[in-house]
Amino acid sequence: MRVEERDIVAFPPTRRDIEQLATRAGGPLHLVRPSRRDEVQDIRGEALLAWLVEDPSRMVRPIIETEDDLLLGFEDDVRERLEKLTG
């Protein structure tokens, strides 16, 4: 499996990058770090995308994107899926 690491603070994703990730994730709320979700309870759609673009450190990490899957964060189910991918 090819791996490309990207520091999203030093090299912030573009709005288009975030939109594409949000589409794969099921919406931009899924990209928000769990510790920051209280801040966005009343923000949705374009405003939420703009909030993420403004400061990408608000995004969940790691974000692992494969051809077939998008893995977000360090939850147990994500670790299990990653183990299956890397065998």
C-alpha positions, 0 to 999 in steps of 0.5 A: 500500500502506498502511503503519503503523509501530509502535515495539514497545518504546514500544508493546509488542505484546500477547500476542494480537498476538504469538500472531497473528504467531507463527501467521502466521510458522510459530511463535514461534521465527520471531519471535525475533531471530537474535542471540537464538536461542541463548537460546531453544534449550530454550524452546518454546510458551507459555514462548517466547511469555511470553519475547517478551511480557516483552521485545518487543525480543527480536523480529526486526525489521522485521516487515512484515505485509500482507494476504497475507504476513508479512515478517520481518527483513532477509534478501535473500529478504525484501527481494526479496519487499518489492520485489515488493510495492512495485513 
